[in-house]
Amino acid sequence: MVWQREDKFAYEMFTEKHKMILVFFALLFILISSRIFYLQIVKGNHYKRISEQQRMYNTHERAPRGIIYSDNGSTMVGNDFSYVALFYPFEQQETPSDETIEQLSAILKRDIKPNIDRSWRYGRVVKLAENLTMEEMFKIQEKKLVLSGISVVKEPKRVYPFAEPNSHVTGYTGEIRADEIERLSEKGYKMGDYIGRGGVEQQYDEYLQGVDGGWQLEVNAKGHQTKAFKYVPPEIGGSIQLTISQNLQNAAYDALKNSATGRGAAVVLDTKTGAVKALVSSPGFDANKAGTRDFLKYLKDKKLPLFNRALQALYPPGSVFKIITFVAGLEVLNIDPKAAYYCTGSFELGDRWYTCWLKTGHGNVNLISALAQSCNTYFYELGLKLGVRNIGKYAADFHIGEKTDIDFPNEKKGFIPTPEWKKSRTKMSWLQGDTVIFSIGQGALDVTPLQMAAMISAVANRGVYYRPYIVDNIVNIKGEKMYGHTVETKSAVELSDKTWSLLHKSLIETVENGTGRRSKLPGIKVAGKTGTAENPQKVDHAWFVTYAPADNPEIAIAVIVEHGGGGGLNAVPVARKIYEAYFGLEPQEEPDAQAKR
């Protein structure tokens, strides 16, 4: 029958649709179940952590940085505390009124509305002002009921007792910049952290950084505090003991500051280990002013107080370099140290004349007296006989033109010119005139005061070259050693015993009867070499490198006085002041200088 066929067809259609619906819901159930399984089982821990992070919020209490000590344990860098105004949005049901913000802005003498708006928007604590005066702090406390959500807390603040003398050794600290976060975030640094800038503060920043503390809070979806779980006290960073003697540091800085120009550098090394006993650059700066408006004046100062001349400034070594030419002459040419040479005060090469610093000439000199009197013409002729290759070889043997690898940031390596360098730089060949000026430490030759201190220390040690270092050890708050220095040497300078003995004798003669007479000390034999580095733009630089006691050296010193003229006149007295501090001598009248060089 027709209706039976229609009913059967309708039934089949209904059954088919029913099956499709069942399949759809089955697939939907499987899909939902799979998603639930993925979210709760596979990714459950991940999302639980995210949820906890959103629920939990840690207030930030900055940890004090580690203390920095001198060689005898006196504090070179310590910590004090300053008062900081913070805004906490957690307990606030609504943003502070304009009247409240105006009152607080009047107290702090700055517009704090942008900071409060940012805090409210992101539900995070913000710093409204730091380095509060006692008056500002008490005014905030008086209005505590009105100024809801405002808190005054203590934050650690770096203190530098001998700020200027130590400024280039210690460096200073500053708040981390946005561009630095990208580079340092992997090491755990974050916005608001303070990091070291320059000196030990920068080089050993990771040791000096403490572990921040604060309150662990629970917040609701609106960012309001609901519970405080626990307080984690901040942990101070590692304490560093330096090799620096504060006594020598002060003596060197005072002597440089009171020198002919007040600008220059001095480095003092322990000849037996390479430990840096003093490292001074003048003028210095007051690291206590870091982060303040007063600090900006250093950036604009034409005397460059933020520039560490001891290991970043490059100078021609001048007559100090005659030590290298002296050594090369004995080793390569086996010259007779007693052979006489007559200095007329000038030296002819082709159509050019090269002068001696003593225009009337030194008369008869030999190798030893030529070094002691710093006779240019003797070394002009010796340099021509040696050639640029031999002089350059011995300069490289003394590690000139390379970094000392001191544990300090931003060291420059200096430069030894070569014929290949000149050809590539100027398209001109190396000339004999280039060798003449190279032999007395002029031309494109560049060194740092630290390099010169390491060089004269190697001379004092008869070729043993210690790598200079400034940090002796680092310990944490528990007294556990985090770092300890191991004395290291670089490749030794190999010279004959005869060469070492003659060089040693000549450097003593320089102080006893030559250009370094101002460094003579009562009862202590001193060895040294003066130098004057010519400066085409301004007055020449004054150099002096020295070690003492000459027969059993303990310390080596390099001094440069920028635009100081003759080394014997202006650099030697600085070294003398350092020696007086080291040996505990009473300051005495300087012997008359026999020469300016």
C-alpha positions in Angstrom: 0.0 0.0 0.0 1.1 3.6 -0.7 0.9 4.9 2.8 2.8 1.9 4.1 5.6 2.7 1.7 5.6 6.3 2.7 5.7 5.4 6.4 8.6 3.1 5.8 10.5 5.8 3.8 9.9 8.3 6.6 11.0 5.9 9.2 14.2 5.2 7.3 14.9 8.9 6.9 14.3 9.5 10.6 16.6 6.6 11.5 19.3 7.9 9.2 19.1 11.4 10.7 19.1 9.9 14.1 22.3 8.1 13.4 23.9 11.2 12.0 22.9 13.1 15.1 24.3 10.4 17.3 27.6 10.3 15.4 27.8 14.1 15.6 27.3 14.1 19.4 29.7 11.2 19.7 32.4 13.1 17.8 31.7 16.2 19.8 32.0 14.3 23.0 35.3 12.7 21.9 36.6 16.1 20.9 35.6 17.8 24.2 36.9 14.9 26.2 40.2 15.0 24.3 40.5 18.7 24.9 39.7 18.3 28.6 42.3 15.5 28.8 44.9 17.7 27.1 44.2 20.7 29.3 43.9 18.9 32.6 46.3 16.0 32.2 48.8 16.9 29.6 49.0 20.7 30.2 47.6 20.7 33.7 50.8 21.5 35.5 51.6 24.3 33.0 48.3 26.1 33.5 48.4 25.5 37.2 51.7 27.4 37.3 50.2 30.2 35.2 47.2 30.4 37.5 49.4 30.5 40.6 51.5 33.2 39.0 48.4 35.3 38.3 47.1 34.6 41.8 50.4 35.3 43.5 52.4 38.5 43.5 55.8 39.2 45.1 56.7 42.6 46.4 60.2 43.5 45.6 62.8 44.4 48.2 66.2 45.1 46.7 69.1 43.2 48.3 72.2 45.0 49.3 75.2 44.5 47.1 78.3 42.8 48.5 80.9 44.9 50.4 84.3 45.6 48.7 87.4 45.6 50.9 91.0 46.7 50.4 93.9 44.4 50.9 93.9 45.0 54.7 90.2 44.7 55.2 89.2 48.3 55.2 85.9 49.1 53.5 86.3 50.6 50.0 82.6 50.3 49.1 79.8 49.7 51.6 76.1 50.1 51.9 73.8 52.6 53.6 70.0 52.9 53.3 67.8 55.6 51.7 64.1 56.1 52.1 61.8 55.3 49.1 58.1 56.1 48.6 56.1 53.3 47.0 52.5 52.9 45.9 50.7 49.6 46.5 47.5 49.2 44.5 46.4 45.9 46.1 44.3 47.2 49.0 42.7 50.0 47.0 39.1 49.8 45.8 39.6 52.8 43.5 42.4 55.0 42.3 43.5 57.7 44.7 41.7 61.0 44.3 43.2 64.0 42.4 43.4 65.8 45.8 45.4 63.0 47.3 47.8 62.9 44.3 48.2 66.7 44.5 49.1 66.5 48.2 51.7 63.8 47.6 53.1 65.6 44.6 53.5 68.7 46.7 55.4 66.8 49.4 57.7 65.0 46.9 58.1 68.1 44.7 57.3 66.1 41.5 54.3 64.9 39.5 53.5 61.4 40.6 50.2 60.9 38.7 51.7 59.0 35.7 53.4 56.5 38.1 50.2 56.0 40.1 48.1 55.5 36.9 50.6 53.0 35.7 50.5 51.1 39.0 46.7 51.0 39.0 46.5 49.9 35.4 48.9 47.0 35.8 48.4 46.1 39.4 52.0 46.5 40.3 54.0 48.3 43.0 55.7 51.4 41.6 58.4 53.7 43.0 57.2 57.3 43.4 60.4 58.8 44.6 63.8 57.8 46.1 66.4 59.4 48.4 63.6 61.0 50.5 64.7 63.6 52.9 63.7 63.2 56.6 61.3 66.0 56.2 59.6 64.4 53.2 59.4 61.0 55.0 57.8 62.5 58.1 55.2 64.5 56.1 54.1 61.3 54.3 53.9 59.5 57.7 51.8 62.3 59.1 49.3 62.0 56.3 49.2 58.2 56.3 45.4 58.0 56.8 44.8 60.3 53.8 47.5 58.9 51.6 46.1 55.4 51.4 48.3 52.9 49.6 51.5 54.9 50.0 54.4 53.3 51.9 57.9 54.5 52.8 60.5 51.8 52.9 64.3 51.6 53.2 66.4 50.6 50.2 70.1 49.9 50.1 72.3 52.6 48.8 76.0 52.3 47.7 78.5 54.3 49.8 82.0 55.1 48.7 84.2 56.3 51.6 87.2 57.4 49.4 85.1 58.2 46.4 87.5 60.2 44.1 90.8 58.2 44.7 89.0 54.9 44.3 86.5 55.9 41.6 88.1 54.1 38.7 88.9 51.0 40.7 85.4 50.6 42.2 83.3 52.0 39.4 79.7 52.9 40.5 76.2 51.5 40.1 73.2 52.6 38.1 69.7 51.4 37.3 69.6 48.9 34.5 68.5 50.4 31.1 65.9 48.9 28.8 68.5 48.0 26.1 70.5 46.2 28.7 67.5 44.0 29.8 67.5 42.3 26.4 71.1 41.3 26.8 71.0 40.4 30.5 67.5 39.0 31.1 68.8 35.5 30.7 71.0 36.0 33.7 68.0 37.0 35.8 68.3 40.8 35.6 65.1 42.7 35.5 63.8 46.3 35.3 64.5 48.2 38.5 67.7 46.3 39.2 71.0 48.2 39.8 74.1 47.0 38.0 77.8 47.9 38.1 79.2 50.5 35.7 83.0 50.5 35.4 85.6 49.0 37.6 85.0 46.1 40.0 81.3 47.0 40.3 81.0 46.0 36.6 83.5 43.3 36.3 82.2 41.3 39.3 78.6 42.4 39.2 77.2 38.8 39.2 79.0 38.1 42.5 78.1 41.4 44.1 74.4 41.1 43.3 72.4 39.8 46.2 69.1 37.8 46.2 66.1 40.1 46.4 63.4 39.5 49.0 59.9 40.8 49.8 56.4 39.7 50.7 54.6 37.0 48.9 51.0 38.1 48.3 47.8 36.6 47.0 45.7 38.9 44.8 42.3 38.5 43.3 41.2 39.0 39.7 41.1 42.7 40.2 44.6 42.8 41.5 43.6 43.5 45.1 45.5 41.9 47.9 43.6 39.2 49.7 46.4 37.5 51.8 50.0 37.9 52.7 51.8 34.5 52.8 55.3 35.0 54.0 58.2 37.5 54.1 61.5 36.5 52.4 64.4 38.7 53.7 66.8 39.9 51.0 70.3 38.3 51.0 73.4 40.4 50.6 75.8 39.7 47.7 79.3 38.3 47.9 82.0 40.3 49.6 85.1 41.1 47.6 88.7 41.6 48.9 90.9 43.6 46.5 94.6 43.7 46.3 94.5 47.5 46.5 96.3 49.3 49.3 94.1 52.3 50.3 97.2 54.0 51.7 99.0 53.8 48.3 95.8 54.6 46.4 95.3 57.9 48.4 99.0 58.8 48.1 99.0 58.2 44.3 95.8 60.2 43.8 96.9 63.1 45.9 100.3 63.3 44.1 98.6 63.2 40.7 96.0 65.7 41.6 98.7 68.1 42.8 101.0 67.5 39.8 101.7 70.0 37.1 98.3 69.5 35.3 96.3 67.4 37.8 95.7 64.9 35.0 97.3 61.5 34.5 97.5 57.9 35.8 99.5 55.8 38.1 99.7 52.0 38.5 101.5 50.2 41.3 102.1 46.4 41.0 103.4 43.8 43.4 106.5 42.5 41.5 106.2 39.0 43.1 102.6 38.3 42.1 101.2 40.9 39.7 98.7 42.1 42.4 97.6 45.7 41.7 98.4 47.8 44.8 97.2 51.0 43.4 95.4 52.1 40.2 94.6 55.7 39.9 93.3 58.0 37.2 93.1 61.7 37.8 90.8 63.6 37.8 88.4 61.1 39.5 84.8 61.5 40.3 82.5 61.1 43.3 80.7 57.8 42.8 78.3 58.7 45.7 76.7 61.1 43.3 75.8 58.4 40.7 72.2 58.7 39.7 71.9 62.3 40.7 71.8 65.6 38.7 75.3 66.4 40.1 76.7 63.4 38.4 75.8 64.8 35.0 78.5 67.5 35.3 81.1 64.7 34.9 79.7 63.8 31.5 80.2 67.4 30.3 83.6 68.0 32.0 86.3 68.4 29.3 88.9 66.9 31.7 87.1 63.5 31.3 86.9 62.4 35.0 84.9 59.3 34.0 87.7 58.1 31.6 90.0 55.6 33.2 93.4 56.7 31.9 95.2 53.9 33.6 94.1 51.2 31.2 91.9 53.0 28.6 94.1 55.9 27.5 96.7 55.4 24.8 100.0 57.4 24.8 103.3 57.2 23.0 105.8 55.8 25.7 108.5 58.3 24.7 111.9 57.7 26.2 110.6 54.9 28.5 110.7 52.8 25.3 114.5 53.2 25.2 114.5 50.2 27.5 113.4 48.0 24.6 115.9 49.5 22.2 118.6 49.0 24.8 117.7 45.4 25.2 117.5 44.7 21.4 120.9 46.4 20.9 122.6 44.0 23.4 120.8 40.9 22.3 120.9 41.4 18.5 124.1 43.4 17.9 126.0 42.5 21.1 127.2 46.1 21.3 130.0 47.1 23.6 128.3 48.9 26.5 131.5 50.9 27.1 131.9 52.1 23.5 131.9 55.9 23.3 129.5 57.9 21.3 129.6 61.7 21.0 126.2 63.5 21.2 126.3 66.9 19.6 122.6 67.5 20.3 121.4 66.7 16.8 121.4 63.7 14.3 121.5 64.0 10.5 119.6 61.5 8.3 119.4 62.4 4.7 118.1 65.9 4.4 116.5 65.9 7.9 117.9 66.6 11.3 116.6 64.9 14.5 117.4 66.6 17.8 118.3 65.5 21.2 116.3 66.8 24.1 119.5 68.5 25.4 120.1 70.9 22.5 123.8 71.5 23.5 124.4 67.7 23.4 125.6 65.2 26.0 129.1 64.9 24.8 130.7 61.5 25.2 128.2 58.8 26.3 128.1 55.0 26.2 125.1 52.6 26.4 124.7 52.9 30.2 125.1 56.7 30.4 123.0 57.2 27.3 120.1 55.5 28.9 120.7 57.3 32.3 120.8 60.7 30.5 118.1 59.7 28.0 120.3 60.7 25.1 118.1 60.7 21.9 120.9 60.8 19.3 122.6 57.6 20.8 119.3 55.7 20.4 118.6 57.2 16.9 121.8 55.6 15.7 121.3 52.3 17.6 117.7 52.1 16.2 118.9 52.4 12.7 121.5 49.7 13.2 118.8 47.4 14.6 116.0 48.1 12.2 112.3 48.2 12.8 111.8 44.4 12.9 114.3 43.8 15.7 112.9 46.6 17.8 109.3 45.5 17.2 110.2 41.9 18.2 111.5 42.8 21.6 108.6 45.2 22.2 106.3 42.2 21.5 108.4 40.0 23.8 107.6 42.5 26.6 103.8 42.1 25.7 103.6 45.7 24.5 100.7 46.1 22.0 98.5 43.5 23.7 96.2 43.5 26.7 97.6 42.5 30.1 94.4 40.5 30.7 93.7 42.2 34.0 90.4 41.3 35.6 89.0 44.7 34.7 86.6 45.9 32.0 87.4 48.0 28.9 91.2 47.6 28.8 92.9 48.8 25.6 95.7 46.9 24.1 98.0 49.6 22.6 99.7 49.3 19.3 103.2 48.5 17.7 103.5 49.9 14.2 105.0 47.8 11.4 106.0 48.5 7.8 102.9 46.4 6.6 100.6 48.6 8.8 102.0 51.8 7.4 101.7 50.5 3.8 98.1 49.5 4.2 97.2 52.7 6.2 99.0 55.4 4.1 100.1 53.6 0.9 103.6 54.6 1.8 106.7 52.6 2.6 108.4 52.5 6.0 111.3 54.9 6.0 114.5 55.1 8.1 113.0 58.2 9.6 110.2 56.1 11.0 112.7 53.8 12.6 114.5 56.7 14.1 111.5 58.0 16.0 110.3 54.4 16.8 113.6 53.7 18.6 112.8 56.5 21.1 109.1 55.6 21.6 107.5 58.1 19.3 105.4 57.9 16.2 102.4 55.5 15.9 103.5 53.5 18.9 100.8 53.5 21.7 100.8 52.0 25.2 98.7 52.2 28.4 100.1 53.1 31.8 99.1 49.6 33.0 101.2 48.1 30.2 104.2 50.1 31.2 103.8 49.0 34.8 103.6 45.4 33.7 106.7 45.9 31.5 108.9 47.5 34.2 107.7 44.8 36.7 108.9 42.2 34.2 112.3 44.0 34.1 112.4 43.9 37.9 111.7 40.2 37.7 114.4 39.5 35.1 111.7 38.5 32.5 109.0 36.9 34.6 105.7 38.6 33.5 102.8 38.3 35.9 99.3 38.9 34.8 98.0 41.9 36.8 95.0 41.2 38.9 92.9 43.3 41.3 90.5 40.8 43.1 92.0 38.4 45.6 89.0 36.5 46.7 85.2 36.6 47.0 83.1 35.0 49.8 79.3 34.8 50.3 77.3 35.7 53.4 78.0 32.2 54.9 81.8 32.8 54.5 82.1 30.2 51.7 84.7 31.1 49.1 83.0 31.9 45.7 86.2 32.8 43.9 90.0 32.9 44.7 92.7 34.2 42.4 95.5 32.0 41.2 98.7 33.8 40.3 99.3 33.5 36.6 102.2 34.4 34.3 102.4 35.2 30.6 105.3 34.1 28.4 108.6 35.1 30.0 111.0 37.6 28.4 114.1 35.5 27.5 117.3 37.6 27.7 120.9 36.8 28.6 122.1 37.4 32.1 124.5 40.0 30.8 121.6 42.0 29.3 119.6 41.9 32.5 122.6 42.9 34.6 123.5 45.9 32.3 119.9 47.0 32.1 119.5 46.8 35.9 122.7 48.8 36.3 121.6 51.5 33.8 118.2 52.0 35.5 119.9 52.5 38.9 122.3 54.9 37.3 119.3 56.8 35.9 118.1 57.5 39.4 121.5 58.0 41.0 123.0 60.4 38.5 120.6 60.7 35.6 117.2 62.1 34.7 115.4 60.2 37.5 117.3 61.9 40.4 114.2 63.3 42.0 113.1 59.7 43.0 116.2 59.0 45.2 115.2 57.8 48.6 117.3 57.7 51.8 118.5 54.2 52.5 116.6 52.6 49.6 118.0 52.0 46.1 115.6 52.8 43.3 115.8 51.9 39.6 113.8 53.7 36.9 113.5 55.4 33.5 112.0 58.7 32.7 110.3 59.6 29.4 108.7 62.6 27.6 106.1 61.6 25.0 105.9 64.3 22.3 102.4 65.6 21.7 102.0 67.6 18.4 98.7 69.3 19.6 99.7 70.3 23.2 102.4 70.1 25.8 104.3 66.8 26.0 103.3 64.0 28.4 105.6 63.2 31.4 106.5 59.5 32.1 108.3 57.6 34.8 108.6 53.8 35.2 110.4 52.4 38.3 110.9 49.6 40.8 112.3 49.4 44.3 114.2 48.2 46.3 116.4 47.8 43.2 118.3 44.8 44.4 115.2 42.9 45.7 112.1 44.5 44.0 108.8 44.6 45.8 106.8 47.1 43.8 106.9 48.5 40.3 105.3 51.8 39.4 104.3 53.5 36.1 103.3 57.2 36.2 102.1 59.5 33.4 101.2 63.2 33.9 99.2 64.4 30.9 100.8 67.4 29.3 103.3 67.5 32.1 106.3 68.1 30.0 109.5 66.4 31.1 109.2 63.1 33.0 112.1 63.8 35.3 110.5 67.1 36.3 106.9 66.2 36.8 106.3 62.4 36.7 109.2 61.4 39.0 107.8 63.3 42.0 104.5 61.5 41.8 106.3 58.1 42.0 108.4 59.4 44.9 105.3 60.2 46.9 104.1 56.7 46.3 107.4 55.2 47.5 107.3 57.4 50.6 103.8 56.0 51.4 104.9 52.4 50.7 108.1 52.5 52.7 106.7 54.7 55.5 109.2 57.5 54.9 108.8 61.1 55.9 108.4 63.4 53.0 111.7 65.1 52.2 112.9 67.8 49.8 113.4 66.4 46.4 117.0 66.3 45.0 117.6 68.8 42.2 116.6 67.4 38.8 119.6 67.1 36.5 117.5 67.0 33.4 113.9 67.4 32.4 113.7 64.1 30.5 
